[in-house]
C-alpha cells in the first residue's frame, strides 16, 4: 500500500520533512504508529493526534490506498 503521510509542527522537525509517501503493508493507524516509532525513534514517546482524510480519529482505524494521514502535535493556546 502507498500511503501519504503529512507531518506538522515538531513532528515535521523530527522527521525532517513535511510529508512523505510510505510504501508498506500497513493496514491500520496502530501499525503506522509502530512503523514511525521504528523509523523515527524520537517519536516513540511523543504524544500526537492522527487525522485520516482530515478527520481526527480517536481509536484504531483501517486505512486504504487513498487515505491521507496527518500527524498533529499537541496544540497549545492562550
Buried (B, 14 or more C-beta within 10 A) or exposed (E): EEBBBBBBEBBBEBBEEEBEEBEEEBEEBEBBBEBBBEEBEEBEEBEBBBBBEEEEEEEEBEBEEEBBBBBBBEEEEE
